[in-house]
Amino acid sequence: MKKVKLKAEELRPEYKLFDFKSKGIRGKYLKSYREGTNLVLLDTDVASVFPTDKSVNDALRVVMNAAAPIRRRTTRSTRTRARAARAG
């Protein structure tokens, strides 16, 4: 049976597995999948203010440094609780 060459504008109505010449490689992208990604999508108004990823990172670092002194421990140590219990 002779194969028919298709024009660039035409598409086959369906594809079958045997249409592909090579088989897939098992685990080809496993390492990158396990490493994960930190992809974050910005809203359009935010993206218009920060045109590059570097500008976004710089702005977030400024916010992190400003918030650092505000962070406090959320739990007290047992030593402090014992002292408070003795005091009254």
N, C-alpha and C positions, 0 to 999 in steps of 0.2 A: 504494500500500500504506500503510495507516494504522499509525503507530507505537503500540506498546503501552506505556502508562505502568506502570512497576514500582513496587511498594510499597517502603517503606524497608527492610523485612525481607528482601526478595528480592534475590538477586544474579544477575547474568547468568552463565551457565556459562563463557563465554569472551568475551574482548574482541578486537576486530580493530582494525587501525591506522586504518581509516577511521571508527571510532567517535569518535575524538578530533577536535574541531573545528579546532584550530590545529596547525600543524606545529612541531616543535622548533626552537629557535634554535641554530644551530651556533656553538660557542665561547662560549656564555653564561657558563659557569663556569670558563673557561680561566684567566683571570687569578688567581682565588682558588685554583685547583688548583696553579698554578705557584708561588704564594707559599708553599704548604705549610701545615702546621699543627704545633703543638707539643702536641698532645693526649696526655696521659699518664693511664693508668687506674691508680688506686690500689687496693690490696687493701682489703677491708672493714675490717680492723683498723686500718690506717693512716688510712683515711677517717674512721673514728669519732673519732680523735684530732684530726684537722685538718678542721674543719667547713667552712672556706671556702678558696678558692684563695689568698687573701691570706695566710692563716696558713701554708699550705704553702710559699709563696714566701719568707716571712720566715724560716721554719725552714731552708730550703735556703740562704739567704743567710748565716745564722749558720754553717752547716757549711762553706760556701765560704770565709768569712773565717777560720775556724779552720784550714782546710787550706792556706791560702795560704802561710804561712811554711814549711811542710813541703816544698813543691814545690822541686825543684832541677833544674838542667840535667842532662840524661841523657848528654850527650856533652861531651867536653873540646875545647877549641879546639886548633888545630894549634900555637900558640905554647907552650902548656903541655906538649904532647907532645914538642916539640923540646927544651925545657928539661929535661924528665925524661930524655930520651935522652942529653943531654950530661952529666948528673949521674951517670949510672952505669948 
